[in-house]
Amino acid sequence: MSTLVPITVAHGDGIGPEIMEAVLFMLKEAGARIAPETIEIGQSVYLAGHSSGIAPESWESLRRTRVFLKAPITTPQGGGYKSLNVTIRKSMGLFANVRPNLAMAPYVHTHHPSLDIVIVRENEEDLYAGIEHRQTDDVFQCLKLISRQGCERIIRYAFEYARANGRKKVSCFSKDNIMKMTDGIFHKIFNELAPEYPEIQADHYIIDIGSALIADQPHRFDVIVTSNLYGDIISDIAAQVAGSVGMAGSSNVGEHCAMFEAIHGSAPDIAGKGIANPSGLLNGAFMMLTHIGQNDVAERLHNAWLCAIEEGIHTGDIASADYTTQKVGTMAFAQAVVERLGKTPTKFKPASYGGTSAGITIPPLRPYTPAAKRFYGVDVFLHERTMNAEEIGHKLEQLVAPPFRLKMISNRGANVYPGGMPETFCVDHWRCRFVHTDDEGTITHGDVLALLNSINDAGFDFVKTEHLYFFNGERGYALGQGQ
């Protein structure tokens, strides 16, 4: 008898318990060699005082099994509750979010019946780092953090996924025409790694036109790799264009653990009615089975699911007058899938798990030599409501002393001093850029402290500073708009 693989299971909130029951039933009947152990997550755990939605003892189960099948949860509104998904992804190092999107026409309506896109989304950094501040009455900020290592891991994963699964092209989505440093490093590393996969076509799209093309011409794409926020958005676009967000599953893969789930939410409006479609979570379970090396079970169960759909056994969310022969609830759909185990679809392309992401091994990060860093200046952000740009600029010019000179002042990124435009709308948050009097000069932390003391003594309220560096002679900061 084969050894059972322990997995951690969470039934979640809303429709979560219903669809998890259905999926576990299908897994058991299909012969999945798993030993589920259950943990509690979600709303009840939040309300018990755990702001992340998971109790401390539940982490031990995840560390032990390293495989997590998770139903959707409900995050209570307000009260500082953190996203459980983000917490688990970051805490367990689940850096790669993989979301396949496949049209199931004509049984699930879509304008693009040939759509077949896999989105590989970086899962740990970008704006989802969650570092936000309120700095003034008017201005809030969120820090977009992109690392060289994070880019390399996710881009490498996308190419390795494409290679392992017989995919022909990987497309990079970024916005490096605007965010030239953060999105710029993502695109740069993509261009550096692509030649290592000569059999795979590589191209790049700006995120806005790329998103439009997913909706209008999805045949252009095969595997898409992108950063966290963009990936979150285009995954739902692709799933909806394929026919239904409710049908899509995803995997979240890291070095130490992997989590598998549906991409949809807990749908409390239909909870307890027994009508939810378990297909999204089931698609996540297919990926879980391949991850633990049970491709035979994944293929058998996947083909049974395809047979049920092409024979018209549909839950209400995908039912139609043209193709539905029997409208069923959650468990009746699961039973219909089980009854078709061993069958192969005749209209859909049969599922085949010869290639699988389970076999992906990411090479070690490329070595690099730390750059020579030169400390050249500092941006000082002021909270000031009573003065305009000219008044602030003149007052700062009077107090600034070597080794600094005031280079410029911007408001919401636009240059307003010197030479600002009178039409520029300003708020109470001013970036004042001080640089060395010598373009090749170097300042010290002591110089910055002295400058801040002078600014404070002049009655200004400084709320933030950012250091300006050169790395190997290359500017490590963005110019102001209009500078």
N, C-alpha and C positions, 0 to 999 in steps of 0.2 A: 504494500500500500504506500502511495506517495506521501511524503511528509506534507502536512498542512502548513501553509504560510500564514503567520499571524498578521492581521490587519486591524487597524483602529477604525471604528465606525462611529459616526455621530449622526443622530437622526434629525437634529435641527429643529426648526420652528415652522409654523404655517403648514404648508403641504409637505414639508420635509419628512415627517414620520411616515406618511402614506407612500411617498415615492421610494423611500429607503426600504420599506417593507417589501414593496414590489420588486425592487432591484435585487435585494438579498434572496428573495424567493427564486428569481430567474437564475441568479448565480449558482445557487444550490442545485437546482434541477439540471443545470447545464454541466454540473460536475466540477465546478470551481474548487480547487484544492486550497481552501482558505479557512482560517480560524478567527472569526471576527471577535473583537472585544470592544465593548461600548463605552464611550465617554459622553458626558453631558457638555453641551456648548450652547451659546446663544442667549435668548432673552431671559430665561430663568436664572442663568449664571450671572448675567449682567446685573439683574435685580437683586441677586444675593450678595452683591458688593464687589464683584470682580469686573473692573472697568474694561478689561480686554475681552470679556465674554468667554473665557476659559479658565477653569480652576487650576491652581498650581500643580495638583497631583495628576492632572490629565496630561501634562507634558511628559511624564514618565512613560505613559503608554506610547506616545508618539516616538520617543527616543528608542523604545524597545522594539516596536514593530517596524518603524521607518516607512510605513505605508498608511495613508489616511484616506478613507472614503467618506466624504462629507456632504451632507444634505444642506440646503440653503437655510440661513438663519435670519432672524429679525433683530436689528440693532435698535434699541429704544431711542426715541428722539430726545435730544438735549442731554444735559447732565454730564457732558464730557466723555461719553462712551466712545471707545476707539473701535475702528473696524477690525473684526476678528480675522478676516481674510488677510488684511495687510499685516497684522500682528504675526500670524502663523507663517506667512511667506517670508517675512524678514527675520523672525526669530530662528526659524529652521533653515535659513539659507536657500529658499526655493527660488532660485534666480531666474528660471525659465518657465514662462507660462505659454503652453502650447494649446492653440484652439483650432481644430480642424473645422472647416465649413464646407459642407457638401450638399448640393441641391438634390432634392428627392422628388423631382417632377416625374409624372404629373400629379402624384398623390399629395404632395405638399406644394401649394401654389407658389410659383416664382416666375419672374420675367426672364430669368437666366438659368435655364435648366441644365446647362453644362458647368455651372459654377463648382469649383473644387479648389479651395484656397486654404492653406494652413498659415495661421498668424503666430509668429514666435515673438513674444513680448517680454522685454526686460521687466523683472518683477520686484526689484528691491530699492531702486533709487529714483532719480528724476524728481518731479514735484511730489511724488508719493513718499519721499523722505519725511514729509509731514512737519517740516520746520517752518512755522509761521509766526509772525509777530505783528502786533499793532504798534506803530511807531509814533503816529501823531493823531490828531482828531480826524484827519482826512484819509490817512494812508495806512494800508495794511500790506504786508509783503509775505510772499512764499518763496523759499529758496529752492532753486532747481539745481540739484546736485547730480552731476554726471562724472563717473570715474573712468579712467583708462581701463582698469581691470574689469569693471562692470560691462563696458562696451565690448571688450574682447571676448569675455565669456559668452555673452548672449549671441553675438555675431558668429562666433565659432560654433555654438550649439546649432544655430539655424543652418549653417552649411553642413554640419555633420548629420543633422536630421534629414536634410534633403538627400544627402548621399546614402544614408541608411534606408531611406524609403523610396528610392528611385525617382526622386523629384528632379526636375530639369533646370529650374531657375530660382534664384533668391533675389528678392527686391528689397532694397533698404528705403525706409521712409524717414525723413527728417525735415526740419525747418531751418537748415543751416544758412539759408539766404538772409535770415533775420538773427537767429541765435548762433552766431558764427563760431563761438567757442564751445558751448555745451553740445549743441547739435552738430557743430563742426567736427568735434573729436569723434562722435559716433560715425559720421560719414567717412572721415579720414581712415579710421580703423577698418571699416567695411572695405574700403578700397585697398588697404594693405593686405587683408586676409583673402580677398576674392581670388587672387592669382594662385593660391594654394589649392584651389578646387577647379582645375581647368575644364573639367567635364560639366560644370554647372555654370549656366549663364548668370551674370550678375548685372543689375542695373539699379538706379536710384530715382526716387520721385520725391518732390516736395510734398509734405503731408496733405496739403489742401487739395491739390489736383489728384494726388494718389487716392484720397478718400472718395473724390468724385468719380474716379475711374472704377473703383470697387463697385460703386452703385450702378454705374452705367456700362462698363466694359470689363467685367470681372475676369473674362477669359485671358486678359493680359497677364494675370498673376498666377503664381504657383505657391511659393513660400514667401511670406513677407516677414522681415525682421525690423523691429522698431523699438523705441523707448517706451517707458511705462504708460504715461498718460495717452499717447497716441495709440498704443496697442490696445488699451482699454476701450477707446472709442471705436476704432475700426473693427475690433472683434465683434462688437454688437452690430455695426453696420453690415458686415459680411454675413453674420448669422441671420439677420433679418432679410437681407437680399436673397439669401439661400432659401428662405421660406418661413423660418420661425426661430426666434431667440430661444423658445422653449424646447427646441430639439437639440441644442448644442451642448457639448460637454467640454471640459478642459482638464489638462494636467498641469501641475505645478511641480517642477522637478529641481532638485538640488543634489549636492554631493552626499548628504546624509539622510534625506527623507524625500518623500514625494506625496503630494496631495491631489486627489481626483474629485471632481465636482461637476455639477451642472452650472452653466453660466447665468441662469435666471435666478430670480429672487424667491422669497418664501411665499408669495402670493396669498396673504392672509384672507383675501376676499373669497377664495374658494376652498380654504382649509376645512377639512372635516367632511367634505361632500363626496370624496371618493372619485373625483372626476379629473384629477390632475394627470398630465402626461408624464410618465417616468422616463421618457426617452433621453432627456438631457443628462440626467444622472446615469442612465445606462450607458450612454456614450462615454461618459467619464470612466465608468467601470470597465469598458473595453480597453481603454488606455491603461488602466490599472492592471488588468490581466496580462497585457504584453509587458508591462514594467516588471512584473514578478515572474516572467518567463512562462506564462500559461497561454501561449498563442493558440494552441489547439482549442481551448475553451473559448477564447475570444472569438475565433473564427466561427465556431459552431453556433454560439449565441448570437453573434452579429448577423449571420445569415438567417437564423430563425426570425430575428427582428425584422429584417428586410422582407422576408416572406409574409409576415403578418401585415405589414404596411401595404405591400403590393396586392395582397388579397382583400384589401379594403377594411381591415380591422383597425379602426381609428378612434382615438379619444376625441372629445368634442372640439379641442382647439384646432385640429387639422381636418375635421370632418367636412365633407363636401357632397353636394347632390350628385356629382358626376362619378366620384370614385369610391365613396364610402359604401360598403355593403353591410357593415355592422358598427354602430356607434356604441362604444363601451366605456366603462370606467377604468380606474387605475388598475385594480387587481384583475379585472376581466381581460384587460390588455396583456398584463403579465402572463396570465394563463394561456392566452392565445399564442404568445411567443413560445412558451414552453411546449405547447402542443406541436409546434413546428420544428423543434430541435431535430437536427439530422437532415432537414430539407435545404435546398439551395434555391435562391430566387431565380425566376426566369426572365423577368423584365429589368430588374436592377442588375448591375454588375456584381457578381458574388464578391463578398469580402474575402480578402486574402492577407494573411499576416506573415508573409515570408520576410518582409523587412519590418523592423520595429525600432522605436526610439529606445527600447530597453538596452539595445546594444551600443548606444552612443557613449563614447568615452571622450571627454574633452581633453585635448593635450594641455600640458602645463602652460601657464602664462609665459609669454615671451619675456626674456630678461631685458632690462633697460638700465641705462646709466642715469642716475639722478642729474638733473640739469643744474647748471650754474645759475644761481638765483641772485638778482640784484634788486634791492629795496629802493624804489625810485620815488615814491610819493604815497599820498593817502587821500582817500575820499572821506570827507567828514559830512555827515548828514545832519541838517539842522531842522528843528521844529520852530517855525517862525510864522506868525500870522499877521503881524502889524507892518512889516516892511516889504517893499517890492524888491525885485532882483537888483536894480541899480543901487538901492540903498544898502542892501546886504553886501553887495560887491564892494562898494566904496568903503564901508566900515571894515570889511575883512582886509582890504588893501592896506589900510592904515595900521593894522595890528600885525600883519604877516612880516616875518623877518627871515633872513638867511638861516638855514639852507633852503628855505621854502620860497616859492612864489605861487600866487593864486593863478591857476591855469584857466579855470572856467567854473561856472555855476550852471547846473541843469535842474529842471523841474519835470518830474515824470519822464526823465531821460532826454528831454529836449534842451539844447543849449539856450540859456536865457541871459548869460553875462560872460564876457562882454559881447556886445553886438546882437543882443536878443531881438526878437520880433515883437512889436507891441500887441499883435493878435494872439500870441501864445497864451493859452489859459493856464494859470498856475494855481497850485494848492499850497498847503502849509509845510511841504516837505522838500527841502532843498539839498541837492548834492553839491558840495563845494570841493573841487579838486585842487589839491596842493601838490606840486611836484618840485623836484630839486632845481635850484637856479641854473645848474649845469646839466645839460641833457645826458651826460655820461656820469653824473654824480650818483652817490649813494647816501641815503639817509639812515638813521638809526631809530630804534624804538624810543630812545631818550629824546630825539628830535620830535617825535610824534607827541610824546607826553608834554613837552614844553609848548608845542603848538596848541594842544587841547587846553592847557592851562590858560593860555592867552585868549582863546575863544571863550572859555568859561568866564574869565575875568571881564570880558567885554559884554557879558550879559546874554550870550547866546545859549540856547538849549541844544546841545548835540546829543543825538539819539542813537547814532550808529557810526562806525568807521569801517572802511575796507582798505586794506593795503594794496598798493600798486607795485607789481613786480615785473621784471624782465626775466625770462627763462632762456638761457643760452642766447641772449641777445634779442629774443623775440618778445614783443609786448604781450603781457599776460592779463590784459584788461581791455574792455571795449571802450571806444571813443564815444563821447556823447553825440546824440543826434544833432547834426548841424555844426558839430565842432570842427 
